[in-house]
Amino acid sequence: MIYFEFNGQRVRPDNIADTIMKTVLMSIEAQIREKVGSVRDPVSGEFPTVVIRGNYPNNLNLHVEGSPQLIELVSRRLGIEKKENIMPSTKAGKSPQVFLSYAFEDSELAKRIANRFQDNGIETWWAEWCIKAGDSLRQKIDDGLRNCTHFLVLLTPTSVTKPWVNQEMDAGLVKKLRNECRFLPVRHNLATSALPPLLWGMHAPEISGDDDIVQLINDIHDITRKPPLGPAPNVVASSVRTVTGYSTAANVVARYFVENTKYGRALDPLKNIGSLAEETGLTVADTTDALFELSSFFKNDSRNVMVKPSLFSEFDEHWMPWNPKKDALKLAADIMNDQDFPADSKTIIDRYGWEARRLNPAATYLFDRNMIQDYKVLGSREFQFSRIIGKEDELRRFLKSRS
């Protein structure tokens, strides 16, 4: 047998790729922890807690924990800017305001639309109502455009040729691009192929009768066309109500593992996608998508669904009578404060009156945050770590940040 030596260790040829990848990941994680973990709140003295998950460099997931002030400081140090994208919406208690753009030749249909809008709680800017003798046309139109929440243009074979209508559309499109209004093109006796090129990607409904105007009113008021919502399938009913930050399908998969593991450790239980889909009641496609969403909590394997212990430290609090975060804080405090605190996992659960199922997620929570040594158990089904040995400096900063 031929062996390679890598970082002072003998490696078999068939394992060299995995060894190199593991070494690369360890190097990347160390650099991230040093860069992020060294940021300190100058007022409170708090350090952030860093969690890194992922199987390959291109899917590493970085999670930083700490006070809002510390998180903001970390974001600034890393050059991460907050971007707000505020979509236009009608404020509660305020009616929608529509700017109606049309050609003079289409005044009759425009008047029908404007009247129906006004009768149904939609404040409408229509030139024949809003421009009086002696008014400045430009100023009145500017006022209407400035205040509108919806820009509606009536597109007909006549209006698409009018320079004035096209200028108003230009202004409406600019407001839409700035997220200042919704742009609503509607057609009358005009084929979709005759729409201006900038509108080809927009839905432009045909307005031919009262029913079309009623639908337009409902759209402006955000009245859904969907039928009433029925009850969720039994398999997801309770998961829908659980706020985890993940989709319902991901919640179903996570809950399955939380409730069907014996020890809360790696590969417990070991499933394949087909049997997991069958037992959760999800389709294979939804199960696959849920596993992709939860990929940082599973090892890559084309045949089996191989759960990582970090899933239990993340999700136990939602479906088990304990919270791994609080358990980890208790464990960390006892390790730091009690010189006689045992390191053996079996002795720890006897002392706490816990089971391995509860200790493993708490220990994993600390390990993922680089707080304890890597004493993983080989050949044992019960414990994720045979001994829980704390890293003094990291535990001290962890406890101080949560004091």
C-alpha positions as CSV (number, residue, x, y, z in Angstrom):
1,M,0.0,0.0,0.0
2,I,1.3,3.5,-0.9
3,Y,0.8,6.3,1.6
4,F,1.2,10.0,1.3
5,E,2.2,12.3,4.1
6,F,0.2,15.4,4.7
7,N,0.8,17.9,7.5
8,G,2.9,15.2,9.2
9,Q,0.2,12.5,9.0
10,R,0.1,9.4,6.8
11,V,-2.8,9.5,4.3
12,R,-4.0,6.8,2.0
13,P,-4.3,7.7,-1.7
14,D,-8.1,7.2,-1.7
15,N,-8.5,9.6,1.2
16,I,-6.2,12.4,0.1
17,A,-8.9,14.5,-1.5
18,D,-11.0,14.5,1.7
19,T,-7.9,15.2,3.8
20,I,-6.9,18.2,1.7
21,M,-10.5,19.5,1.8
22,K,-10.7,19.1,5.5
23,T,-7.4,21.0,5.9
24,V,-8.5,23.8,3.7
25,L,-11.8,24.1,5.7
26,M,-9.9,24.2,8.9
27,S,-7.6,26.9,7.6
28,I,-10.6,29.0,6.4
29,E,-12.4,28.6,9.7
30,A,-9.4,29.6,11.7
31,Q,-9.0,32.8,9.6
32,I,-12.7,33.7,10.0
33,R,-12.7,33.0,13.7
34,E,-9.6,35.2,14.2
35,K,-10.9,38.1,12.1
36,V,-14.5,38.1,13.4
37,G,-13.9,36.7,16.9
38,S,-11.4,39.4,17.7
39,V,-13.9,42.3,17.3
40,R,-14.7,43.7,20.7
41,D,-17.4,46.1,21.8
42,P,-15.4,49.0,23.3
43,V,-18.2,49.9,25.7
44,S,-19.3,46.5,27.1
45,G,-16.1,44.5,26.4
46,E,-18.3,41.9,24.7
47,F,-16.7,39.5,22.0
48,P,-18.9,37.9,19.3
49,T,-19.5,34.2,19.2
50,V,-18.8,32.6,15.8
51,V,-20.5,29.5,14.3
52,I,-19.2,28.2,11.0
53,R,-21.1,25.4,9.2
54,G,-20.7,23.8,5.8
55,N,-19.1,20.9,3.9
56,Y,-17.1,22.8,1.2
57,P,-15.5,26.3,1.0
58,N,-18.3,27.5,-1.4
59,N,-21.1,26.7,1.0
60,L,-19.7,27.8,4.3
61,N,-22.3,29.4,6.5
62,L,-21.2,32.1,9.0
63,H,-23.4,32.9,12.0
64,V,-22.3,35.6,14.4
65,E,-24.0,35.9,17.8
66,G,-23.9,38.9,20.2
67,S,-25.7,42.1,21.2
68,P,-27.3,44.2,18.4
69,Q,-24.5,46.8,19.0
70,L,-21.8,44.2,18.6
71,I,-23.4,42.7,15.5
72,E,-23.5,46.2,14.0
73,L,-19.9,46.8,14.8
74,V,-18.9,43.4,13.3
75,S,-20.8,44.3,10.1
76,R,-19.0,47.6,9.8
77,R,-15.6,46.0,10.3
78,L,-16.4,43.4,7.6
79,G,-17.8,46.1,5.3
80,I,-21.3,44.7,5.3
81,E,-23.9,47.4,4.6
82,K,-27.6,47.2,5.3
83,K,-29.7,47.6,2.3
84,E,-33.3,48.5,2.6
85,N,-35.8,47.9,-0.1
86,I,-39.1,49.4,0.8
87,M,-41.7,48.4,-1.7
88,P,-44.6,50.8,-2.2
89,S,-47.7,50.1,-0.2
90,T,-50.8,51.9,0.9
91,K,-50.6,52.9,4.5
92,A,-53.3,51.7,6.8
93,G,-56.3,54.0,6.7
94,K,-55.1,55.8,3.6
95,S,-56.8,55.2,0.2
96,P,-54.8,54.3,-2.9
97,Q,-54.0,57.3,-5.1
98,V,-54.1,56.6,-8.9
99,F,-52.7,58.8,-11.6
100,L,-54.7,58.1,-14.7
101,S,-52.8,58.7,-18.0
102,Y,-54.8,58.6,-21.2
103,A,-55.3,60.2,-24.6
104,F,-58.1,62.8,-25.1
105,E,-59.7,60.6,-27.7
106,D,-60.2,57.9,-25.0
107,S,-61.9,60.3,-22.5
108,E,-65.2,58.3,-22.3
109,L,-63.5,55.1,-21.2
110,A,-61.1,57.0,-18.9
111,K,-64.1,58.8,-17.3
112,R,-65.8,55.4,-16.6
113,I,-62.7,54.1,-15.0
114,A,-62.2,57.2,-12.9
115,N,-65.7,57.3,-11.7
116,R,-65.7,53.6,-10.7
117,F,-62.4,54.1,-8.9
118,Q,-63.7,57.1,-6.9
119,D,-66.9,55.1,-6.0
120,N,-64.7,52.3,-4.7
121,G,-62.3,54.1,-2.4
122,I,-59.5,54.9,-4.9
123,E,-58.5,58.6,-5.0
124,T,-58.0,59.3,-8.7
125,W,-56.1,62.0,-10.5
126,W,-58.0,62.6,-13.8
127,A,-57.1,65.6,-15.9
128,E,-60.7,66.8,-16.4
129,W,-61.2,66.8,-12.6
130,C,-57.9,68.1,-11.5
131,I,-56.9,70.8,-14.0
132,K,-59.0,74.0,-14.0
133,A,-58.9,77.1,-16.2
134,G,-55.7,79.0,-15.6
135,D,-53.8,76.1,-13.9
136,S,-50.3,75.3,-14.9
137,L,-50.5,72.0,-16.8
138,R,-47.0,70.9,-15.9
139,Q,-47.4,71.8,-12.2
140,K,-50.7,70.0,-11.8
141,I,-49.4,66.9,-13.6
142,D,-46.2,67.0,-11.5
143,D,-48.4,67.1,-8.3
144,G,-50.5,64.1,-9.5
145,L,-47.4,62.1,-10.3
146,R,-45.6,63.0,-7.1
147,N,-48.5,61.9,-4.8
148,C,-49.7,58.7,-6.7
149,T,-49.3,55.2,-5.2
150,H,-50.4,53.7,-8.6
151,F,-49.7,54.9,-12.1
152,L,-52.3,53.6,-14.5
153,V,-51.9,54.2,-18.2
154,L,-54.8,53.5,-20.6
155,L,-53.1,52.1,-23.7
156,T,-55.1,52.2,-27.0
157,P,-54.1,52.4,-30.7
158,T,-54.5,56.2,-30.2
159,S,-52.7,56.8,-26.9
160,V,-49.6,54.8,-27.7
161,T,-48.8,57.4,-30.4
162,K,-49.3,60.5,-28.2
163,P,-46.1,62.2,-27.0
164,W,-47.8,63.5,-23.8
165,V,-48.9,60.0,-22.8
166,N,-45.4,58.6,-23.4
167,Q,-43.8,61.4,-21.3
168,E,-46.2,60.6,-18.5
169,M,-45.3,56.9,-18.9
170,D,-41.6,57.8,-18.6
171,A,-42.3,59.5,-15.3
172,G,-44.4,56.6,-14.1
173,L,-41.7,54.1,-14.9
174,V,-39.1,56.1,-13.1
175,K,-41.3,56.2,-10.0
176,K,-41.7,52.4,-10.3
177,L,-38.0,51.9,-10.6
178,R,-37.5,53.9,-7.4
179,N,-40.2,51.8,-5.7
180,E,-42.4,54.8,-5.3
181,C,-45.5,53.5,-7.0
182,R,-47.0,50.5,-8.8
183,F,-47.1,50.8,-12.6
184,L,-50.4,49.5,-14.1
185,P,-50.6,49.3,-17.9
186,V,-54.1,48.4,-19.2
187,R,-55.2,47.8,-22.8
188,H,-58.3,48.7,-24.8
189,N,-58.6,47.4,-28.4
190,L,-54.8,47.0,-28.5
191,A,-52.9,43.8,-29.1
192,T,-50.2,42.8,-26.7
193,S,-47.8,42.8,-29.7
194,A,-48.4,46.5,-30.1
195,L,-47.3,47.4,-26.5
196,P,-44.2,49.6,-26.2
197,P,-41.1,47.4,-25.8
198,L,-40.5,48.5,-22.1
199,L,-43.9,47.0,-21.2
200,W,-43.4,43.6,-22.8
201,G,-42.5,42.0,-19.5
202,M,-45.5,43.4,-17.7
203,H,-49.0,42.0,-17.4
204,A,-51.3,44.5,-19.2
205,P,-54.9,43.3,-18.9
206,E,-57.6,44.1,-21.5
207,I,-60.3,46.5,-20.3
208,S,-63.5,46.0,-22.3
209,G,-66.3,45.9,-19.8
210,D,-67.4,46.6,-16.2
211,D,-66.1,43.2,-15.0
212,D,-62.6,44.2,-16.1
213,I,-62.8,47.5,-14.2
214,V,-64.0,45.6,-11.1
215,Q,-61.0,43.3,-11.3
216,L,-58.7,46.3,-11.7
217,I,-60.2,47.9,-8.5
218,N,-59.6,44.6,-6.7
219,D,-56.0,44.5,-7.8
220,I,-55.4,48.0,-6.6
221,H,-56.9,47.2,-3.3
222,D,-54.8,43.9,-3.2
223,I,-57.9,41.7,-3.0
224,T,-56.6,38.2,-3.8
225,R,-58.1,36.1,-6.5
226,K,-57.1,32.9,-4.7
227,P,-59.8,30.6,-3.2
228,P,-60.1,30.5,0.6
229,L,-57.2,28.7,2.3
230,G,-57.9,25.2,3.5
231,P,-56.3,23.4,6.4
232,A,-52.7,22.4,6.1
233,P,-51.9,18.6,5.9
234,N,-51.5,17.0,9.3
235,V,-47.8,16.5,8.7
236,V,-47.1,20.2,8.5
237,A,-49.9,21.7,10.6
238,S,-47.8,22.1,13.8
239,S,-44.6,23.0,11.9
240,V,-46.3,25.9,10.2
241,R,-46.8,27.5,13.6
242,T,-43.1,27.0,14.6
243,V,-41.0,30.1,14.0
244,T,-37.5,28.9,13.1
245,G,-36.5,31.1,10.2
246,Y,-36.8,28.1,7.8
247,S,-39.5,27.0,5.4
248,T,-42.4,24.7,6.5
249,A,-40.8,21.7,4.6
250,A,-37.5,22.3,6.3
251,N,-39.3,22.5,9.7
252,V,-40.9,19.1,9.0
253,V,-37.6,17.5,8.2
254,A,-35.8,19.1,11.2
255,R,-38.6,18.1,13.5
256,Y,-38.5,14.5,12.2
257,F,-34.9,14.2,13.2
258,V,-35.3,15.9,16.5
259,E,-38.2,13.6,17.5
260,N,-36.7,10.4,16.0
261,T,-33.1,10.5,17.3
262,K,-32.1,8.4,20.3
263,Y,-29.0,10.3,21.3
264,G,-29.0,13.6,19.4
265,R,-25.6,12.9,17.7
266,A,-24.2,12.4,14.2
267,L,-25.9,9.9,11.9
268,D,-28.7,9.3,14.4
269,P,-31.0,8.3,12.7
270,L,-29.5,7.4,9.3
271,K,-32.1,7.7,6.5
272,N,-32.4,7.8,2.7
273,I,-34.4,10.4,0.9
274,G,-37.2,8.0,-0.1
275,S,-37.9,6.7,3.4
276,L,-37.6,10.2,4.9
277,A,-40.1,11.5,2.4
278,E,-42.5,8.6,3.1
279,E,-42.2,9.0,6.9
280,T,-42.6,12.9,6.9
281,G,-45.5,12.9,4.3
282,L,-43.6,15.2,2.0
283,T,-42.9,14.6,-1.6
284,V,-39.4,13.5,-2.6
285,A,-39.0,16.9,-4.4
286,D,-40.0,18.8,-1.3
287,T,-37.8,16.6,0.9
288,T,-34.8,17.2,-1.5
289,D,-35.4,21.0,-1.4
290,A,-35.8,21.0,2.4
291,L,-32.5,19.1,2.7
292,F,-30.8,21.6,0.4
293,E,-32.1,24.5,2.6
294,L,-30.8,22.6,5.7
295,S,-27.5,21.6,3.9
296,S,-25.3,23.0,6.7
297,F,-26.9,20.5,9.1
298,F,-26.3,17.4,6.9
299,K,-23.3,15.7,5.4
300,N,-23.1,15.4,1.6
301,D,-24.0,11.9,0.5
302,S,-25.9,10.9,-2.7
303,R,-27.5,7.9,-1.1
304,N,-28.1,8.6,2.6
305,V,-29.4,11.6,4.6
306,M,-26.6,11.9,7.2
307,V,-27.5,14.3,10.0
308,K,-24.9,16.4,11.8
309,P,-25.2,16.9,15.6
310,S,-25.5,20.6,15.1
311,L,-29.1,20.1,13.9
312,F,-30.1,19.1,17.4
313,S,-28.3,22.0,19.1
314,E,-30.2,24.3,16.6
315,F,-33.7,22.9,16.6
316,D,-34.2,21.0,19.9
317,E,-35.5,24.1,21.6
318,H,-38.6,24.1,19.3
319,W,-39.7,20.6,19.9
320,M,-38.0,19.3,23.1
321,P,-38.6,20.3,26.7
322,W,-35.0,21.7,27.0
323,N,-33.0,24.5,25.2
324,P,-29.5,23.5,24.2
325,K,-28.4,27.2,24.3
326,K,-29.4,27.5,28.0
327,D,-28.0,24.0,28.8
328,A,-24.7,25.0,27.1
329,L,-24.5,28.2,29.2
330,K,-25.0,26.2,32.4
331,L,-22.4,23.6,31.3
332,A,-19.9,26.4,30.4
333,A,-20.4,28.2,33.7
334,D,-19.9,25.0,35.7
335,I,-16.7,24.1,33.8
336,M,-15.3,27.5,34.4
337,N,-16.5,28.0,38.0
338,D,-16.1,24.5,39.5
339,Q,-12.5,23.1,39.6
340,D,-13.9,19.7,40.5
341,F,-16.4,19.6,37.6
342,P,-16.1,16.3,35.9
343,A,-15.0,16.0,32.3
344,D,-16.4,12.5,31.6
345,S,-19.7,12.7,29.8
346,K,-21.3,9.8,31.7
347,T,-20.4,11.5,35.0
348,I,-21.8,14.8,33.8
349,I,-25.3,13.4,32.9
350,D,-25.4,11.6,36.3
351,R,-24.6,14.8,38.0
352,Y,-27.3,16.8,36.1
353,G,-29.9,14.1,36.0
354,W,-29.9,14.3,32.2
355,E,-29.7,11.7,29.5
356,A,-27.1,11.6,26.7
357,R,-29.9,12.9,24.4
358,R,-29.8,16.2,26.3
359,L,-26.1,16.6,26.9
360,N,-25.0,15.9,23.3
361,P,-26.7,19.0,21.8
362,A,-25.5,21.2,24.6
363,A,-21.9,20.0,24.1
364,T,-22.2,20.4,20.3
365,Y,-23.4,23.9,20.8
366,L,-20.2,24.7,22.6
367,F,-18.0,22.8,20.2
368,D,-19.5,24.6,17.1
369,R,-18.5,27.8,18.8
370,N,-14.9,26.6,19.5
371,M,-15.5,26.4,23.3
372,I,-14.5,22.8,24.0
373,Q,-11.8,20.4,22.8
374,D,-12.5,17.8,20.1
375,Y,-13.0,14.6,22.1
376,K,-15.4,12.9,19.8
377,V,-16.3,9.3,20.7
378,L,-15.1,6.5,18.4
379,G,-17.3,3.4,18.5
380,S,-19.8,4.7,21.0
381,R,-23.4,5.1,20.1
382,E,-24.4,7.2,23.2
383,F,-22.1,10.2,23.4
384,Q,-21.0,12.7,20.8
385,F,-18.0,13.6,23.0
386,S,-16.4,11.2,25.5
387,R,-15.0,14.1,27.5
388,I,-16.0,17.7,27.7
389,I,-12.8,19.8,28.2
390,G,-13.3,23.5,27.9
391,K,-11.0,26.1,26.3
392,E,-10.5,28.6,29.1
393,D,-10.1,31.8,27.1
394,E,-13.0,31.1,24.7
395,L,-15.3,30.0,27.5
396,R,-14.5,33.2,29.5
397,R,-15.3,35.4,26.6
398,F,-18.5,33.4,25.9
399,L,-19.7,33.7,29.5
400,K,-18.9,37.4,29.7
401,S,-20.8,38.1,26.5
402,R,-23.9,36.5,28.0
403,S,-23.6,37.8,31.6
